[in-house]
């Protein structure tokens, strides 16, 4: 199986898990992701600004 096919298979499995996740759980997870991004925004910006 090629790398792209493996990637597609994993993405499909992840989408199915996300689909089965309750909206409350999704909300909690996304809030945590936002917190991490907020905490690391300067580090993220520096990474994008590097040449």
Buried (B, 14 or more C-beta within 10 A) or exposed (E): EEEEEEEEEEEEEEEEEEEEEEEEEEEEEEEEEEEEEEEEEEEEEEEEEEE
